[in-house]
Each structure stands twice: as C-alpha cells, then as structure tokens.
Amino acid sequence: MGNLRDVLGVPVEPVEAVGWQGDALEAQAFAFLAVRSLYGLPISFPQTTGTTKPMAGGVCHLPLA
C-alpha cells in the first residue's frame, strides 16, 4: 500500500479504515469471480485489463463421482 501511495500520490488506506472487513471482502470478490467463471461469463475486460476481448476465468474441472 505504501508503493501505491508513492506512485499515485494520494492517500491509500485499508478498507478497514472505513469499517469494512477486508478478509470478508476478499472472499466475496473471489466467490463472485468463481460464479462468473462457472457460468462462462467474462471476468476480465479490455477497458480494465487491456485484453483484446472480454475473457472468462478458465475451465472448472469437477471431481469424478
């Protein structure tokens, strides 16, 4: 976070500073990305990551019964 602060030249604070639970927020973000991947929906976009097209998160391999 110190590097972000240095590069951006703005204050950078942890989410806990505004009363959020950082660990819970991270878990929710990964769950959101996982569900999008399961449905074949993109999780990466040209406007945000520079990919050439919206990209899904990969392939889910379920265990054999």
Secondary structure, DSSP 8 states (H G I E B T S, - for coil): -HHHHHHH-S----GGGGT--HHHHHHHHHHHHHHHHHTT-EEE-HHHH--SS-EE---------
